[in-house]
């Protein structure tokens, strides 16, 4: 099978490429990535020279390029992960999120329709559902109530994908995952940010009272679920993928500090961000029942492995933290600390 992975140099994407290469060694994998600040070609360095892996640098909004790649490599399936994905940045500049996440997805679907790609998997997020109360969990039939420009753009992409399935008969599937963690995650996200700051004995900014709850999913477990959906998921369906590991942000940060042997005095409570969803929780019973998937990692095991990876790979995160994005990131970091409620 010839598979295109968009955003394959990002966090989930690069882990997915490695996972597919190991689990389906006879497949040809084509990675397409624009290589923005969060896309790092070094994540795929181990595949350099591999005849079964091809890298193409490009933008999913470029229809001519997408048509060329899909036609040249006779793509049969697309795993679409390319996206602008950080909530804070979507609040500061929503336009690029709409361009990439909505219009880029529509370009891919148009090419699938024109060329006849067998299956299109839209990799989305539980954030499209909005915020939960203290009990319950999101199911595939939960209403979409996105709170940020990021989650709104992903919800729009989901709906466009499902509409192409219904209107044009495309074989499409949408997945919605809970918060991922693991190796290669850019240090703007909670877990790697806290690890890197703690290693430097810098303050750890925690939004609000730290009581926001997230359901954590190891990236390898997510990759295995995506493989199952690509091969066996029902066309036109949505599948929720959750790790069953709900944790308050403050509880998570304290756990990271304990693993790193650092003091909780590094924690700094800062003003909450606008529209910050209070709780996410995923009900993955559908994908468990239909595809037999379940997480292989416990949260404690996975978190310890993740911390060890960042400790053992300082050159990776020092490199991705360098350059133009570093200046932007530092300014936002300072702004958070400066907005502390006391």
C-alpha positions as CSV (number, residue, x, y, z in Angstrom):
1,X,0.0,0.0,0.0
2,X,1.2,3.5,-0.8
3,X,0.3,6.0,2.0
4,X,0.7,9.7,2.2
5,X,1.2,11.2,5.7
6,X,0.7,14.9,5.8
7,X,2.5,16.7,8.7
8,X,4.8,13.7,9.0
9,X,7.7,15.6,10.4
10,X,5.6,16.9,13.4
11,X,5.1,15.3,16.7
12,X,2.4,12.8,16.0
13,X,3.2,12.6,12.3
14,X,6.8,11.5,12.8
15,X,5.9,9.0,15.4
16,X,3.3,7.6,13.0
17,X,5.8,7.3,10.2
18,X,8.1,5.3,12.4
19,X,5.2,3.2,13.6
20,X,4.0,2.4,10.1
21,X,7.5,1.6,8.9
22,X,7.9,-0.9,11.7
23,X,4.4,-2.4,11.5
24,X,3.9,-2.4,7.7
25,X,7.4,-2.7,6.3
26,X,6.1,-3.5,2.8
27,X,4.3,-0.2,2.5
28,X,5.7,2.8,0.7
29,X,5.3,5.9,2.9
30,X,5.4,9.4,1.5
31,X,5.8,12.2,4.1
32,X,4.6,15.7,3.2
33,X,5.5,18.5,5.5
34,X,5.9,22.3,5.1
35,X,8.6,22.2,7.8
36,X,7.2,25.1,9.9
37,X,8.7,25.6,13.4
38,X,7.0,22.4,14.7
39,X,8.0,20.2,11.8
40,X,11.5,18.8,12.2
41,X,13.1,16.6,9.5
42,X,15.5,15.3,12.1
43,X,12.6,13.3,13.6
44,X,12.9,11.1,10.5
45,X,16.7,11.0,10.3
46,X,16.7,7.2,10.9
47,X,14.8,6.7,7.6
48,X,17.2,8.6,5.4
49,X,18.1,6.5,2.4
50,X,15.2,4.1,3.1
51,X,13.7,3.2,-0.3
52,X,10.3,2.7,1.3
53,X,10.1,6.2,2.6
54,X,10.0,9.4,0.6
55,X,10.0,13.0,1.9
56,X,8.4,15.9,0.1
57,X,8.5,19.4,1.4
58,X,5.4,21.3,0.6
59,X,2.1,23.0,1.7
60,X,-1.2,21.1,1.7
61,X,-2.8,24.3,0.4
62,X,-0.9,23.9,-2.9
63,X,-3.3,21.8,-5.0
64,X,-0.8,21.5,-7.9
65,X,1.8,19.9,-5.6
66,X,-0.7,17.6,-3.9
67,X,-2.0,16.4,-7.3
68,X,1.6,15.7,-8.4
69,X,2.5,13.8,-5.3
70,X,-0.7,11.7,-5.2
71,X,-0.4,10.9,-8.8
72,X,3.3,10.3,-9.0
73,X,3.4,7.9,-6.0
74,X,0.0,6.3,-6.7
75,X,-1.3,7.1,-3.3
76,X,-4.0,4.8,-2.0
77,X,-4.5,6.1,1.5
78,X,-4.0,9.5,3.2
79,X,-3.4,10.0,6.9
80,X,-4.0,13.8,7.3
81,X,-2.2,15.2,10.3
82,X,-0.8,18.5,8.9
83,X,-2.3,21.3,11.0
84,X,-1.6,24.4,12.9
85,X,-2.2,23.1,16.4
86,X,-1.5,25.4,19.3
87,X,-4.4,27.0,21.0
88,X,-2.5,30.0,22.3
89,X,-1.2,30.8,18.9
90,X,-4.7,30.5,17.4
91,X,-5.8,33.2,19.8
92,X,-3.0,35.5,18.8
93,X,-3.4,34.8,15.0
94,X,-6.5,32.8,13.9
95,X,-6.1,33.4,10.1
96,X,-3.4,30.8,9.4
97,X,-5.4,28.2,11.3
98,X,-8.3,28.7,9.0
99,X,-6.1,28.6,5.9
100,X,-4.2,25.5,6.8
101,X,-6.7,23.5,8.8
102,X,-9.8,24.2,6.8
103,X,-8.7,25.1,3.3
104,X,-5.8,22.8,3.3
105,X,-8.1,19.9,4.2
106,X,-10.5,20.8,1.4
107,X,-7.6,20.8,-1.1
108,X,-6.6,17.3,-0.1
109,X,-10.2,16.1,-0.4
110,X,-10.6,17.7,-3.9
111,X,-7.5,15.8,-5.0
112,X,-8.8,12.6,-3.5
113,X,-12.0,13.1,-5.5
114,X,-10.3,13.9,-8.7
115,X,-7.7,11.1,-8.6
116,X,-9.6,8.5,-6.7
117,X,-7.6,7.9,-3.5
118,X,-9.0,4.8,-1.8
119,X,-9.2,6.1,1.8
120,X,-8.8,9.5,3.6
121,X,-8.3,9.6,7.4
122,X,-8.9,13.0,9.0
123,X,-6.9,13.1,12.3
124,X,-8.7,15.5,14.6
125,X,-9.0,16.4,18.3
126,X,-11.3,16.0,21.2
127,X,-11.1,19.8,21.5
128,X,-13.9,20.1,18.9
129,X,-16.4,19.0,21.6
130,X,-15.6,21.9,23.9
131,X,-15.6,21.6,27.6
132,X,-17.1,18.9,29.9
133,X,-18.5,19.2,33.4
134,X,-17.1,17.2,36.3
135,X,-18.6,13.9,35.0
136,X,-19.2,12.1,31.7
137,X,-17.1,11.7,28.6
138,X,-17.3,12.7,24.9
139,X,-18.8,10.2,22.5
140,X,-18.8,10.4,18.8
141,X,-22.3,11.8,18.9
142,X,-21.5,14.6,21.3
143,X,-22.2,18.1,19.9
144,X,-19.4,20.1,18.5
145,X,-18.8,23.2,20.6
146,X,-15.3,24.4,19.9
147,X,-14.0,27.1,22.2
148,X,-10.9,28.4,20.4
149,X,-10.0,29.4,16.8
150,X,-7.9,26.2,16.7
151,X,-10.6,23.8,17.7
152,X,-13.1,25.6,15.5
153,X,-10.9,25.2,12.5
154,X,-10.5,21.5,13.3
155,X,-14.3,21.1,13.7
156,X,-14.8,22.7,10.3
157,X,-12.2,20.4,8.7
158,X,-14.0,17.4,10.3
159,X,-17.4,18.5,8.9
160,X,-15.9,19.2,5.4
161,X,-14.4,15.8,5.4
162,X,-17.6,14.0,6.3
163,X,-19.5,16.1,3.8
164,X,-17.2,15.0,1.0
165,X,-18.0,11.5,2.0
166,X,-21.7,12.0,1.9
167,X,-21.9,14.2,-1.2
168,X,-19.2,12.7,-3.4
169,X,-19.0,9.2,-2.1
170,X,-15.4,9.5,-0.9
171,X,-14.1,6.9,1.6
172,X,-13.4,9.1,4.6
173,X,-13.0,8.5,8.3
174,X,-12.5,11.0,11.1
175,X,-10.6,10.3,14.3
176,X,-10.7,12.5,17.4
177,X,-8.0,11.9,20.0
178,X,-7.3,13.1,23.5
179,X,-4.0,14.9,24.5
180,X,-1.0,13.1,23.2
181,X,2.4,12.9,24.8
182,X,5.7,11.2,24.0
183,X,9.0,11.8,22.1
184,X,9.4,14.6,19.5
185,X,6.7,16.9,20.9
186,X,7.5,20.6,20.4
187,X,8.2,22.4,23.7
188,X,5.3,24.7,23.4
189,X,3.0,22.0,24.6
190,X,2.4,21.3,28.3
191,X,4.5,18.2,29.1
192,X,7.7,19.0,27.1
193,X,7.5,22.7,28.2
194,X,7.4,21.7,31.8
195,X,10.2,19.2,31.4
196,X,12.5,21.6,29.6
197,X,11.8,24.5,32.0
198,X,12.4,22.2,35.0
199,X,15.7,21.0,33.6
200,X,16.7,24.7,33.4
201,X,15.3,25.5,36.9
202,X,13.0,28.0,35.2
203,X,9.5,28.8,36.5
204,X,6.7,26.4,35.3
205,X,3.7,28.5,34.3
206,X,0.4,26.8,35.2
207,X,-2.9,28.4,33.9
208,X,-5.5,29.5,36.5
209,X,-5.7,27.2,39.5
210,X,-4.2,24.2,37.6
211,X,-7.5,22.3,37.9
212,X,-8.1,21.9,34.1
213,X,-8.4,18.2,33.3
214,X,-7.0,16.4,30.3
215,X,-7.2,12.8,29.1
216,X,-3.7,11.7,28.2
217,X,-2.8,9.3,25.4
218,X,0.6,7.9,24.6
219,X,1.5,8.8,21.0
220,X,2.4,5.2,20.2
221,X,-1.0,4.0,21.3
222,X,-2.5,6.8,19.1
223,X,-0.5,5.6,16.1
224,X,-1.7,2.0,16.5
225,X,-5.3,3.2,16.6
226,X,-4.7,5.2,13.4
227,X,-3.3,2.1,11.7
228,X,-6.4,0.2,12.7
229,X,-8.7,3.0,11.4
230,X,-6.9,3.2,8.1
231,X,-7.1,-0.5,7.5
232,X,-10.4,-1.5,9.1
233,X,-12.4,1.6,10.1
234,X,-15.9,2.0,8.7
235,X,-16.3,4.6,5.9
236,X,-18.1,7.8,7.0
237,X,-17.6,7.1,10.7
238,X,-16.0,9.1,13.5
239,X,-13.8,7.3,16.1
240,X,-12.8,8.7,19.4
241,X,-9.3,7.7,20.6
242,X,-8.7,8.2,24.4
243,X,-6.1,7.1,26.8
244,X,-8.3,6.8,29.8
245,X,-5.8,8.8,31.9
246,X,-7.5,11.9,33.2
247,X,-5.3,14.2,35.2
248,X,-5.5,17.7,36.5
249,X,-2.8,19.9,35.0
250,X,-1.4,20.7,38.4
251,X,-1.3,17.0,39.3
252,X,0.6,16.3,36.1
253,X,3.1,19.1,36.7
254,X,3.8,17.9,40.2
255,X,4.3,14.4,38.9
256,X,6.8,15.7,36.3
257,X,8.7,17.6,39.0
258,X,8.9,14.4,41.1
259,X,10.3,12.4,38.2
260,X,12.9,15.0,37.6
261,X,13.8,15.5,41.3
262,X,12.8,19.2,41.2
263,X,11.1,21.4,43.7
264,X,7.4,22.3,43.4
265,X,8.6,25.9,44.2
266,X,9.2,26.2,40.5
267,X,5.4,26.2,39.8
268,X,4.0,29.7,39.0
269,X,0.2,30.1,38.7
270,X,-0.6,32.5,35.8
271,X,-3.8,34.1,34.5
272,X,-5.9,31.7,32.6
273,X,-6.1,31.9,28.8
274,X,-9.3,33.0,27.1
275,X,-11.9,30.2,26.5
276,X,-9.8,27.6,28.4
277,X,-11.9,24.4,28.4
278,X,-12.1,23.0,31.9
279,X,-12.2,19.3,31.3
280,X,-11.9,16.8,28.4
281,X,-12.6,13.1,28.7
282,X,-12.9,10.6,25.8
283,X,-15.2,7.5,25.6
284,X,-13.2,5.1,23.3
285,X,-15.7,2.2,23.5
286,X,-16.6,2.4,19.8
287,X,-13.0,1.9,18.6
288,X,-12.4,-0.8,21.2
289,X,-15.5,-2.7,20.2
290,X,-15.2,-2.3,16.4
291,X,-11.4,-2.5,15.9
292,X,-10.2,-4.2,19.1
293,X,-7.9,-1.3,20.0
294,X,-6.9,-0.3,23.6
295,X,-3.9,1.6,25.0
296,X,-0.8,-0.5,25.6
297,X,0.8,2.1,27.9
298,X,-0.2,3.0,31.4
299,X,0.1,6.7,32.1
300,X,2.7,6.3,34.8
301,X,4.9,4.1,32.5
302,X,4.5,6.4,29.5
303,X,5.2,9.6,31.4
304,X,8.4,8.1,32.9
305,X,9.5,7.0,29.5
306,X,8.8,10.4,28.0
307,X,10.7,12.3,30.7
308,X,13.7,10.0,30.2
309,X,13.6,10.6,26.5
310,X,13.8,14.4,27.0
311,X,16.5,14.1,29.6
312,X,18.5,11.8,27.2
313,X,18.0,14.0,24.1
314,X,18.9,17.6,25.1
315,X,20.4,18.3,21.7
316,X,17.0,17.7,20.1
317,X,15.0,20.1,22.2
318,X,17.8,22.7,22.3
319,X,17.8,22.7,18.5
320,X,14.0,23.0,18.0
321,X,14.0,25.7,20.7
322,X,16.5,27.8,18.7
323,X,15.9,30.4,15.9
324,X,13.0,32.7,15.2
325,X,10.4,30.8,17.1
326,X,12.5,31.0,20.3
327,X,12.1,34.8,20.3
328,X,8.3,34.5,19.9
329,X,8.1,31.7,22.5
330,X,10.2,33.7,25.1
331,X,7.9,36.7,24.7
332,X,4.8,34.6,25.3
333,X,6.4,32.9,28.2
334,X,7.3,36.2,29.8
335,X,3.8,37.5,29.2
336,X,2.3,34.5,31.0
337,X,4.5,35.1,34.0
338,X,3.8,38.8,33.9
339,X,0.0,38.1,34.0
340,X,0.2,36.1,37.2
341,X,-2.8,36.7,39.4
342,X,-0.7,36.8,42.5
